[in-house]
Amino acid sequence: YGAGNTGRDVLELLRREGTQVPFFLDARATPGMHNGGIPVYPPEQAPATVRRAEVPLIVTVFNRDADVAAIAAGLRAQDWRTVTAFSEFHARHAGPLRGAG
């Protein structure tokens, strides 16, 4: 979740690790929006074929005005079950993400 600069950095790292990222979710997504060649959807408009309970999300919002806990809670309320904050992801990938955010 979050298709900004930090989301792009995370996308690049996941690609280097061989992880496929099928789409971004972002509350500010507009029709036809892409980031790094990947479609960006508002959370409530994710593809219907996606099994939300099986898709892990990383909240890559790195903005002092954003309430990451509220974003994560909202995503969980929409049946996204595995939601990881950027801070947790960063702690596991600090070296490769140096300078991200």
Summary of the structure (lengths in Angstrom):
residues: 101
radius of gyration: 12.8
end to end distance: 14.1
largest distance: 35.6
contacts: 258
relative contact order: 0.22
helix: 35%
strand: 14%
